[in-house]
């Protein structure tokens, strides 16, 4: 916990400046931003569901690619959507 006390004849601006410097040096701000953007790893069921969705999409795009129904934005220089 960072604590700053006002000195005699110190302006509020200087007090805030000292406080922000102490917060930065203590690493609190770094820790907060690190925790703010941390995401949990998906569990096994979520990973399997995501893999199943990817497999279904892959089959769908491959089928459409073989039938010639894909637009040009999904193909790259004659390669399929997956870039094989």
C-alpha positions as CSV (number, residue, x, y, z in Angstrom):
1,X,0.0,0.0,0.0
2,X,1.4,3.3,-1.0
3,X,1.0,6.2,1.4
4,X,2.0,9.8,0.8
5,X,1.6,12.6,3.4
6,X,1.5,16.2,2.5
7,X,4.6,18.2,3.5
8,X,4.4,21.8,4.9
9,X,3.7,24.3,2.1
10,X,3.5,21.6,-0.5
11,X,1.1,22.2,-3.4
12,X,-1.5,19.6,-4.3
13,X,0.1,19.2,-7.7
14,X,3.4,18.2,-6.2
15,X,1.6,15.8,-3.8
16,X,-0.1,14.1,-6.7
17,X,3.1,13.9,-8.6
18,X,4.9,12.3,-5.7
19,X,2.0,9.8,-5.3
20,X,2.0,8.8,-8.9
21,X,5.8,8.3,-8.9
22,X,5.6,6.1,-5.8
23,X,2.8,4.0,-7.4
24,X,4.9,3.5,-10.5
25,X,8.0,2.6,-8.6
26,X,6.1,0.1,-6.4
27,X,4.9,-1.8,-9.4
28,X,1.2,-1.6,-8.4
29,X,0.2,-0.2,-11.8
30,X,2.0,-2.9,-13.7
31,X,0.4,-5.6,-11.5
32,X,-3.1,-4.2,-12.1
33,X,-2.8,-4.0,-15.8
34,X,-1.3,-7.5,-15.9
35,X,-4.2,-8.9,-14.0
36,X,-6.8,-6.9,-15.9
37,X,-6.0,-8.6,-19.2
38,X,-5.3,-12.0,-17.9
39,X,-7.6,-14.6,-19.3
40,X,-8.2,-18.1,-18.0
41,X,-7.2,-21.1,-20.1
42,X,-10.1,-23.0,-21.5
43,X,-10.9,-26.3,-19.9
44,X,-10.9,-29.6,-21.7
45,X,-14.6,-29.5,-22.7
46,X,-14.2,-26.0,-24.2
47,X,-11.0,-27.0,-26.1
48,X,-12.8,-30.0,-27.5
49,X,-15.8,-28.0,-28.5
50,X,-13.6,-25.4,-30.2
51,X,-11.7,-28.2,-32.1
52,X,-15.1,-29.6,-33.2
53,X,-16.2,-26.2,-34.5
54,X,-13.0,-25.8,-36.4
55,X,-13.2,-29.2,-38.0
56,X,-16.8,-28.6,-39.1
57,X,-15.8,-25.2,-40.6
58,X,-12.8,-26.8,-42.4
59,X,-15.1,-29.5,-43.9
60,X,-17.6,-26.9,-45.0
61,X,-15.0,-24.7,-46.7
62,X,-13.3,-27.7,-48.3
63,X,-16.7,-28.9,-49.7
64,X,-17.5,-25.4,-51.0
65,X,-14.0,-25.0,-52.5
66,X,-14.4,-28.3,-54.4
67,X,-17.7,-27.3,-55.7
68,X,-16.3,-23.9,-56.8
69,X,-18.8,-21.9,-54.7
70,X,-16.3,-20.0,-52.6
71,X,-15.7,-16.3,-53.4
72,X,-12.2,-15.1,-54.2
73,X,-11.7,-13.6,-50.8
74,X,-11.6,-17.0,-49.2
75,X,-9.1,-18.5,-51.6
76,X,-5.4,-17.4,-51.9
77,X,-3.7,-17.9,-55.3
78,X,-5.5,-21.1,-56.0
79,X,-5.0,-22.5,-52.6
80,X,-7.8,-23.6,-50.4
81,X,-9.1,-21.5,-47.5
82,X,-6.7,-23.3,-45.1
83,X,-3.7,-22.5,-47.2
84,X,-2.7,-26.1,-48.1
